[in-house]
């Protein structure tokens, strides 16, 4: 997969907003990796802000919807991982400013 495709996938994922924080999952630092194989299967490796996040299924559904809008993507797999654990240090400068985090 080339960098342009990776950038397109990450751009699409910027439309997935964490319902609790109101910031997209890319700027929150929840997306660790995106891949697209030759058959058009997208794989997203990501985490959630907490293990007990009740909105996890909603976010996963939104990830599927966002990536399936790309013509190259035929199906999507979302792998939720807990290692490395998420922390506010993974957030972009934009997300930190929007949430008032230092």
N, C-alpha and C positions, 0 to 999 in steps of 0.2 A: 504494500500500500504506500502510495506516495504522500508527501507532506501536504499537498493540496487537498487530498481526500480526508486526511486526518483533520485538517483545519475546517473543512466543510462539516464534518461530523461534530466537532467541538462547537462550531457556530450553531448548528441545529440544537445542540444540548443547552446552549445559552437561553433557549426558549423554555426550558424546564425550570420552573420557579419552585423553590422549597416553600410550601404553603405556610409554614410556621415563621420563617425568617423573611420571606418576601424577596430573596435574592436567588439568582440562578445557581444551579448546582455546579457549574464550571467555576464561577468566581468564588463560590464557597469552598472550593478545593475538594469537592466530593468525588470528582471524576479522576481516577488514577491513570486510566489508559483506555484507548479506543482502537479497535482493529477491524479490518474488513477483509474477508478471504475472497478467493477467486469466484466462489459461488454466490457472493453477495450477502454473506452472513456477517452481520456486524456483531462484535462482542465488546461490551462495555464493562470495564472493571471499575467499580466504584464502592463507596462506603456511604453510610448515613451519619448524621451528627450524633446519634446515640443508638445503642443496640435495641432499645425498646421503642424506637420511633414508630408511632402508630400510623404514620402517613407513608411508610416505606412502600407499600403496594401501590399507592397513588403515584408516587414518584417514579417507580419502575414502569408503570403503565404510560406515564407521560414521556419517559425515555423512549419506549417502544414507538409511540406515536410520532415523536419528533424525528427519529432516525428513519422511520418508514416513509417519511415524506421525501427523502433523498432518492432519486431514481436508481442509484447504484445499489441501494440496500433492499434486499429481498426479504430478510428476516433479521430479528435481533435477539441476542442473548445478553441478559444483564446478570453479571456476577457481583453479588454483594459480598464484600470482604471486610474483615475487622482488623486486619493487620496490613500495613501500618494503621494504627488508630488515627482517627481524624482529630485535629485540634485546630484552634483558631489561627495557628501559625500557617496553615495551608491555604487560608483565605487570601484572595488578591487584595491589593491596596484599595481598589474600588469597593469591595465588599466590606473591608474593615472600616472605611470612611462612612459608608452607608449605614452601618450598624453601630458606629461610634466605638469601635474596638481599637485599642492601642496595641 
